[in-house]
Amino acid sequence: MSMLRDLLIPFQSAFSDSRLGRERAQWFPFILLAIIVPFTSSMSANLLRSLQTLFGLDVNARRFYLFMASTQLAWDRLWPIAWNLIPSPLVDGRLILALDDTLNHKAGKRIFGCGFFFDHTAKVNHPTYPWAQNIVMLGLLKPIKGRWACLPLAGRFYHRQKDIEAGKINVRCHGQVPIFQSKMAQAAAMILQVATHFSSHSPLIVCDRWFGNNGLWKPLNAAEPSIHLLSRLRSSTVLYAEPPDAAPTAKGRPRKYGDRCGSVTELATSLRERAQRYTVQLYGKAREIRAYDQICLLKTLRCPVRVVWVFRKTQWVAFFTTDLTLSVTQIVEYYGARWKIEAGFKEIKQEIGSARSQNRTADAVTNHLHFCLLATTLTWIYADRITADPKRGHIVKERTSFAFSDARKLITDEALSDHFLGLWPHLCQPPHKSFTQMLMRMVA
């Protein structure tokens, strides 16, 4: 049995047993493969051509486009199937989740999810408020074959409240105008959904300073106290010592906070000389850092946190976590791995091709995003399950680990092989080998 087929077959159980449901269950795994195969972008028209040309499927164009814009795709049942396929999702007994948002630039004016969003990464000659989709994504961080990777677990489109109230969201989803939900609320809903699925393990949320505050921590802590945060501290944040034990004869309410320790900047100046040396695995290498850690109280989160200052020659950075059992090396390594969600955005938008999608309607845009996220996740699951490391196709100086494109190449080789297509005798009519080899030479 093919390992690739073993990864795709479970998704067919999410479809009904009707004639239309069985047809869509047969199409679904091959649509994922058409997105992963690096021949064309993942626009719906190109996916249809790939199904017909590469895999030999007899697909009616009208029914295919209705399927891609269907309101009946049960992503709430499809995503847990993908989560169950992830081998050993834990790192040091923890479920490490990365959270961030990104902009997907568009050109059309009637595309669902689009608006004028602030881009803090805009270059000098680029607009500060581009016309784009704002996507909030949650991913799983785990090492795969000696390198960190981010596996998308969920994603949602964010709409500004003033756009909804002004009636600018004129594209309806399931016949209704989207209800406003802040990014914090969207992130909390996705995290709690994943935490419920992996109920026996406590998640650690790794995020940047924008998400690492009480707006996210309060709903998470109220719903599931076992969830912890790991983020950066702003330089102006004030830290407090733990309150002293109240005397037996003391009157009044006991103190919640101890003495003021100072701001993060003030403490960084005074603690630099007390920093110790640690060896951490950071960005694929063993690096030596100087760091100092201390348990303090944050009034913004209203709980104790472990703060770690990492000192460079002339600069410093401060991290904090609500999980007091984490060591200094774990805090630095986990936050360093957070950058993989940024690499994941590039994989989804540029390599998989979500940025080049031309869909307009709400359901078509939403389905296409989920297809791209799920295809990315399956690519990493495949890379994790194979025995040998994928060979790096393009040599880069001081970099030996494989890339996302190398894993896609392996899936392409298996998906277009006679052995794999022969496992679907009543569905596929394999193309001529010469045609397949020609396409492989084009993308090599």
Residue pairs with C-beta under 8 A, 6 or more apart in sequence:
1 423
2 414
2 419
2 420
2 423
3 382
3 385
3 386
3 414
4 382
4 411
4 414
4 415
4 420
5 420
5 423
7 85
7 378
7 381
7 382
7 385
8 29
8 32
8 33
8 378
9 29
10 81
10 84
10 85
11 25
11 28
11 29
11 32
11 78
11 81
11 82
12 25
12 26
12 28
12 29
13 81
14 25
14 74
14 77
14 78
14 81
15 21
15 22
15 24
15 25
15 28
23 63
24 67
24 70
26 427
27 51
27 57
27 59
27 64
27 67
30 51
30 55
30 57
31 47
31 51
31 68
31 371
32 371
32 374
32 375
32 378
33 55
33 411
33 415
34 42
34 46
34 47
34 50
34 51
34 54
34 55
35 42
35 47
35 352
35 353
35 371
35 372
35 375
36 352
36 375
36 378
36 379
36 408
36 411
36 412
36 415
37 50
37 54
37 408
37 411
37 412
37 415
37 416
38 351
38 405
38 408
38 409
38 412
38 443
39 50
39 54
39 439
39 442
39 443
40 46
40 49
40 50
40 353
41 353
41 356
42 352
42 353
42 354
42 356
42 357
42 368
42 371
42 372
42 375
43 353
43 356
43 357
43 358
44 64
44 65
44 68
44 357
44 358
44 359
44 364
44 368
47 68
48 59
48 61
48 64
48 65
51 57
51 59
51 64
52 58
52 59
53 431
53 435
54 416
54 431
54 436
54 439
55 415
55 421
55 428
55 430
55 431
56 421
56 428
56 429
56 430
56 431
57 427
57 428
57 429
58 429
68 359
68 364
68 367
68 368
69 359
69 361
69 363
69 364
69 367
70 363
70 367
71 174
71 363
73 367
73 370
75 367
75 370
78 370
78 374
79 153
79 154
79 370
79 374
80 197
82 374
82 377
82 378
82 381
83 89
83 153
83 194
83 197
83 198
85 378
85 381
86 140
86 142
86 151
86 377
86 381
86 384
87 381
87 384
87 385
88 142
89 95
89 140
89 142
89 198
90 142
90 201
91 141
91 142
91 143
91 334
92 330
93 201
94 201
94 202
94 203
94 204
95 140
95 194
95 195
95 198
95 201
95 202
95 203
95 204
96 140
96 141
96 142
96 203
96 204
96 206
96 334
96 337
97 138
97 139
97 140
97 141
97 153
97 191
97 194
97 203
97 204
97 205
97 206
98 138
98 139
98 140
98 141
98 150
98 206
98 207
98 337
98 338
98 340
98 341
99 136
99 137
99 138
99 139
99 187
99 191
99 205
99 206
99 207
99 211
99 216
99 341
100 136
100 137
100 207
100 208
100 211
100 338
100 341
100 342
100 345
101 134
101 135
101 136
101 137
101 158
101 183
102 134
102 135
102 137
102 345
102 349
103 117
103 119
103 130
103 132
103 133
103 134
103 135
104 132
104 133
104 134
104 135
104 349
104 354
104 355
105 130
105 131
105 132
105 355
106 114
106 131
106 132
106 133
107 131
108 114
108 358
108 360
109 131
110 170
110 171
110 360
111 133
111 171
111 359
111 360
111 365
112 157
112 171
112 173
112 359
112 360
112 361
112 362
112 364
112 365
112 366
113 133
113 134
113 135
113 157
113 159
113 362
113 365
114 131
114 132
114 133
115 131
115 132
115 133
115 134
115 159
115 160
115 163
115 168
116 129
116 130
116 131
117 129
117 130
117 132
117 134
117 160
118 128
118 129
119 126
119 127
119 128
119 129
119 130
119 132
122 128
122 130
133 157
133 365
134 157
134 158
135 155
135 156
135 157
135 158
135 369
136 155
136 156
136 157
136 158
136 183
136 186
136 187
136 190
137 152
137 154
137 155
137 341
137 344
137 345
137 373
138 152
138 153
138 154
138 155
138 187
138 190
138 191
138 194
139 150
139 151
139 152
139 153
139 340
139 341
139 344
140 150
140 151
140 153
141 148
141 149
141 150
141 206
141 334
141 337
141 338
141 340
141 341
142 148
142 149
142 151
142 384
143 149
144 380
144 383
144 384
145 383
145 384
145 389
145 390
145 401
145 402
146 389
146 401
147 284
147 401
147 402
148 337
148 340
149 340
149 380
149 383
149 384
150 340
150 341
150 343
150 344
151 376
151 377
151 380
151 381
152 344
152 348
152 373
152 374
152 376
152 377
153 190
153 194
153 377
154 190
154 193
154 194
154 373
155 369
155 370
155 373
156 186
156 190
157 178
157 365
157 366
157 369
158 181
158 183
158 186
159 169
159 178
159 180
161 180
163 169
164 177
164 178
164 179
164 180
165 180
169 177
169 178
171 360
171 361
171 362
172 362
173 362
173 363
173 366
174 362
174 363
178 362
181 189
182 215
183 211
184 211
184 215
184 216
184 219
185 219
187 211
187 216
188 216
188 219
188 220
188 223
191 203
191 205
191 220
191 227
192 220
192 223
192 224
194 203
195 203
195 224
195 226
195 227
202 226
202 227
202 228
203 226
203 227
203 228
204 227
204 228
204 229
204 230
204 321
204 323
204 334
205 211
205 216
205 220
205 227
205 228
205 229
205 230
206 230
206 231
206 334
206 335
206 337
206 338
207 216
207 229
207 230
207 231
207 338
208 231
208 232
208 338
209 231
209 232
209 233
209 234
211 231
212 229
212 230
212 231
212 232
212 320
213 300
213 301
214 300
214 301
214 302
216 229
217 229
217 301
217 322
220 227
220 229
221 227
221 303
228 321
228 322
228 323
229 301
229 320
229 321
229 322
230 319
230 320
230 321
230 322
230 323
230 326
230 331
230 334
230 335
231 319
231 320
231 321
231 335
232 317
232 318
232 319
232 320
232 335
233 264
233 307
233 318
233 319
233 320
234 264
235 263
235 264
235 265
235 318
236 263
236 264
236 265
237 263
237 264
237 298
237 300
238 260
238 261
238 262
238 263
238 264
238 299
239 260
239 261
239 262
239 263
239 264
239 267
239 296
239 297
239 298
239 307
240 257
240 258
240 259
240 260
240 261
240 296
240 297
240 298
240 299
241 257
241 258
241 259
241 260
241 261
241 296
241 297
242 258
242 295
242 296
242 297
242 304
243 254
243 255
243 256
243 257
243 258
243 297
244 255
244 258
246 254
246 255
256 302
257 297
257 299
258 297
261 267
261 296
262 270
264 307
264 309
264 318
267 294
267 309
268 309
268 311
268 316
268 318
271 292
271 294
271 309
272 292
272 309
272 311
272 316
274 292
275 290
275 291
275 292
275 309
275 311
276 290
276 291
276 292
277 288
277 289
277 290
278 288
278 289
278 290
278 291
278 328
278 329
278 332
279 286
279 287
279 288
279 289
279 329
280 286
280 287
280 289
280 329
280 332
280 333
280 336
281 287
281 333
282 289
282 332
282 333
282 336
283 336
283 339
284 399
284 401
289 310
289 311
289 332
290 310
290 311
291 308
291 309
291 310
291 311
291 328
291 332
292 308
292 309
292 311
293 306
293 307
293 308
293 309
293 328
293 331
294 306
294 307
295 304
295 305
295 306
295 307
295 324
296 304
296 305
296 307
297 303
297 304
297 305
298 304
298 305
298 320
301 322
303 322
304 322
304 324
305 320
305 321
305 322
305 324
306 320
306 321
306 323
306 324
306 326
306 331
307 318
307 319
307 320
308 318
308 319
308 320
308 328
308 331
308 332
309 316
309 317
309 318
310 316
310 317
310 318
310 319
310 332
319 331
319 332
319 335
321 331
326 334
343 404
344 376
347 376
347 404
348 354
348 372
348 373
348 376
349 355
351 404
351 405
351 408
352 372
352 375
352 376
353 372
354 368
354 369
354 372
357 365
357 368
359 365
359 368
376 404
379 404
379 407
379 408
379 411
380 404
380 407
382 407
382 410
382 411
383 390
383 402
383 407
383 410
386 410
389 402
390 402
390 406
390 407
390 409
390 410
391 402
391 406
392 399
392 400
392 401
392 402
392 403
392 406
393 403
393 405
393 406
393 409
393 444
394 403
412 440
413 440
414 420
415 421
416 436
416 440
418 430
418 433
421 428
421 430
422 430
